[in-house]
Amino acid sequence: MRSRGRLRACALGLGYLGAAAAAFSASPALALWDGKLTLFVEEKVTRDDNVFRLSKNVDPVAAIGSASPGDTYTTTSLGIAFDAPYSRQRFQAGYTWSATRYSQFSDLDFDGHDAKALWLWQLGNDLSGQLGYTENFALAPFQYTQSRTPDPLRSRAAFLSGAYLLTPRWRIQAGGGVFDQTNGDPALQPNDINISSADASLSYVTPANSSIGLSGRVEEGRYPNRTFVPGSPFDDSYRQASAGLVGDWTVTGVSHLNARVARLSRRYPNTPQSDFDGNVAVLEYDWKVTGKLSLTGVVRRDISPFQDIQSSFVLVRGVTVRPTLSVTEKIDLGVILDYSIWDYLGDPGLVAGGALGRVDRVRSATMSLSYKPLQSIALQASFLRESRTSNLPTADYLANVGSLTARLSF
C-alpha cells in the first residue's frame, strides 16, 4: 500500500509538471506593473532515501516505526515578488507560501512560508545602505535531530546598514541587526535564541572599486527559555567580539576575491570552559573561466551557533567548489562540491584539538540541470548525495535526494 501511495504521489507531482508546462508553453510571461511585480507557482517532486538522516547503526523500525527511512513528497509553492526603483531608491519585497505533502510519513506534512522586505536607500552621492526584514518558517533539517519528531523552525531578522564615502578613497560602513529563532518542538525550545549585533569597518577604495580595510563586530546572544543550572555545560547567554581585515578585490577582468579574516572571542558568563578564542576566515574567489563556464571557490573557518545536547557551538572548517556551465542560452548545468569538518566546542569533555569532543566530517555533491524554454517557464532536475561520518557512533548517515521542479511566472 505504501509503495502504491509513493507511486501515486510521484505521478501526481509529475502530472502537475506536465500540465503546467503544457498550459503555459505558448504563453509569454505577463508584464505586471511594467515588470516590477512577478507572480509564480511552483511544483516540486522529491525522492529522499533517508528522510531522517538515520545512521546505519540505528534500527529504523525502532527509531521511526518503519523499515524504510525513505519517502517521496511534493511541495507546491505560490509566491509574489516585487522590485521597483523610485528615484534613487529601490524597494524589494517577496512572499512565498509552500505546502509539502509526504506519501509515507504524513505526520511531516507542513505549510511554511518565506518573506522579505528590503529598502536599498541612497542619500546624495556618498551615503547609501539597506534596511530590511526577513522571515522563514520551515521544518528544521533532520540531520540535526535524526528523529521522526518534526521541529517547525521560525527564523526572523531585521537589519540596517549604511556606507559613507569620507573621501573618494576612504569609506566607512556600519550596521546592526536583531535575529531570533524559535523551535516548535517543546524538547528543543531551550535552544531558542535571540541575537543582537553591530559591526563597523573603515576601508580604502581603489579607482577600480576594490577595497581593503579594518572591521569589528560585537554580538550578544540570549536563550530566553533557558535558566542556567550550576553544573550544566549550557549557559543562558554569551557575548562575542571580533576584529580583523575585510577585502573585496577585482583580481583581473574575469576574477574577483572577497575575504574576511578576524580574531574572534566568545565569552559565557557561567561556563568559562565553553569560552573560545581563535582565528576565523572566509575567502571566496569567483572566476569567469570562459564565456560559458564560471567557477566559485570558498574556503572557510568559522563558528556556528548551532546547539544540541552535545555542544554549545560548532567550529566549521571546509571548502566548497561551484562550477556552472551555460550549455546553451536556455540550458544551465551546475555542480556544488562541499567538504567540511565540524568540531563541536563548548563540551566539558573537549580538550585542545577536539580529541575528546564530537567531530563530524560532511561531504556532499549536488548536480542540477536547468532548462528555461520560455521566459515564463523554468524546469530543473537535481540530485544530491550527502554523507556524514563521526566519532559519535549514531551520528553518521548517507542520503541520496533527487528532485524535479517546474516554475511558472507571470
PENOR-V954191 format. One record per backbone hydrogen bond with DSSP energy under -1.0 kcal/mol. CO is the residue of the C=O (numbers start at 1). NH is the residue of the N-H. E is the energy in kcal/mol with one decimal. If there is no record, write none. Layout:
co nh e
CO NH E
CO NH E
//
This chain:
co nh e
1 5 -2.2
2 6 -2.4
3 7 -2.2
4 8 -2.5
5 9 -2.4
6 10 -2.4
7 11 -2.8
8 12 -2.7
9 13 -2.5
10 14 -2.6
11 15 -2.2
12 16 -2.1
13 17 -2.0
14 18 -2.6
15 19 -2.8
16 20 -2.6
17 21 -2.4
18 22 -2.3
19 23 -2.5
20 24 -1.8
21 25 -1.1
24 27 -1.8
30 32 -1.2
32 37 -1.9
33 36 -1.6
36 83 -2.5
38 81 -2.8
39 410 -2.9
40 79 -2.5
41 408 -2.8
42 77 -2.9
43 406 -2.3
44 75 -2.6
45 404 -2.2
46 73 -2.5
47 402 -2.4
48 71 -2.6
50 53 -1.6
55 58 -1.6
59 63 -2.2
60 64 -3.1
60 66 -1.1
61 65 -1.2
69 51 -2.2
71 48 -2.6
72 103 -2.0
73 46 -3.0
74 101 -2.6
75 44 -2.0
76 99 -2.5
77 42 -2.7
78 97 -3.0
79 40 -2.3
80 95 -2.4
81 38 -2.9
82 93 -2.3
84 91 -2.8
86 89 -2.9
89 86 -2.8
90 120 -3.0
91 84 -2.9
92 118 -3.4
93 82 -3.5
94 116 -2.3
95 80 -2.2
96 114 -2.1
97 78 -2.6
98 112 -2.5
99 76 -2.5
100 110 -1.9
101 74 -2.2
104 106 -1.5
105 108 -2.1
106 109 -1.6
110 100 -3.0
112 98 -2.5
113 137 -2.7
114 96 -2.7
115 135 -2.5
116 94 -2.3
117 133 -2.3
118 92 -3.0
119 131 -1.8
120 90 -1.6
121 129 -2.2
123 127 -1.4
126 165 -1.7
127 123 -3.3
128 163 -3.3
129 121 -1.5
130 161 -2.7
131 119 -2.8
132 159 -2.2
133 117 -2.3
134 157 -2.3
135 115 -3.0
136 155 -2.7
137 113 -1.5
138 153 -3.3
141 144 -1.3
142 146 -3.4
151 140 -2.7
152 184 -1.8
153 138 -2.1
154 182 -2.4
155 136 -2.5
156 180 -2.4
157 134 -2.5
158 178 -2.3
159 132 -2.5
160 176 -2.5
161 130 -1.6
162 174 -2.2
163 128 -2.2
164 172 -2.7
169 205 -3.3
170 166 -1.5
170 167 -1.5
171 203 -2.9
172 164 -2.9
173 201 -2.5
174 162 -2.6
175 199 -2.4
176 160 -2.4
177 197 -2.4
178 158 -2.2
179 195 -3.7
180 156 -2.5
181 193 -1.9
182 154 -2.5
185 188 -2.0
188 191 -2.1
189 192 -1.9
193 181 -2.3
194 222 -2.4
195 179 -2.9
196 220 -2.6
197 177 -2.1
198 218 -2.6
199 175 -2.3
200 216 -2.5
201 173 -2.6
202 214 -2.1
203 171 -2.7
204 212 -1.6
206 209 -2.2
210 206 -3.0
211 248 -2.8
212 204 -3.0
213 246 -2.2
214 202 -2.3
215 244 -2.4
216 200 -2.2
217 242 -2.4
218 198 -2.2
219 240 -3.0
220 196 -2.3
221 238 -2.1
222 194 -2.6
223 226 -1.6
229 232 -2.7
236 223 -2.4
238 221 -2.1
239 267 -3.2
240 219 -2.7
241 265 -2.8
242 217 -2.5
243 263 -2.6
244 215 -2.5
245 261 -2.5
246 213 -2.6
247 259 -2.8
248 211 -2.9
249 251 -1.1
249 257 -3.2
254 288 -3.4
255 252 -1.3
256 286 -3.0
257 249 -3.4
258 284 -3.1
259 247 -2.6
260 282 -2.5
261 245 -2.6
262 280 -2.7
263 243 -1.6
264 278 -2.3
265 241 -2.5
266 276 -2.2
267 239 -2.4
271 274 -2.3
272 275 -1.4
276 266 -2.9
278 264 -3.3
280 262 -2.8
281 301 -3.0
282 260 -1.9
283 299 -2.5
284 258 -2.9
285 297 -2.4
286 256 -2.6
287 289 -1.2
287 295 -2.7
292 326 -2.6
293 290 -2.1
294 324 -2.7
295 287 -2.7
296 322 -3.2
297 285 -2.8
298 320 -2.7
299 283 -2.9
300 318 -2.2
301 281 -2.4
302 316 -3.5
304 314 -2.1
311 308 -1.3
313 345 -2.3
314 304 -3.3
315 343 -2.8
316 302 -2.5
317 341 -3.4
318 300 -2.4
319 339 -2.3
320 298 -2.8
321 337 -2.7
322 296 -1.4
323 335 -2.2
324 294 -2.5
325 327 -1.2
325 333 -3.0
330 372 -2.3
331 328 -1.7
332 370 -2.9
333 325 -3.2
334 368 -2.7
336 366 -2.5
337 321 -2.6
338 364 -2.3
339 319 -2.5
340 362 -2.7
341 317 -2.4
342 360 -2.4
343 315 -2.9
345 312 -1.8
345 313 -1.2
347 350 -2.5
351 354 -2.4
358 344 -2.5
359 391 -1.4
360 342 -2.8
361 389 -2.3
362 340 -2.2
363 387 -2.9
364 338 -2.5
365 385 -2.4
366 336 -2.5
367 383 -2.4
368 334 -2.7
369 381 -2.3
370 332 -2.1
371 379 -3.2
374 377 -1.1
376 409 -2.5
378 407 -2.9
379 371 -3.1
380 405 -2.9
381 369 -3.0
382 403 -2.4
383 367 -2.4
384 401 -3.0
385 365 -2.2
386 399 -2.8
387 363 -2.7
388 397 -1.8
389 361 -2.8
392 395 -2.2
397 388 -2.5
399 386 -2.6
400 49 -2.1
401 384 -3.2
402 47 -3.0
403 382 -2.2
404 45 -2.6
405 380 -2.5
406 43 -2.4
407 378 -2.4
408 41 -2.1
//
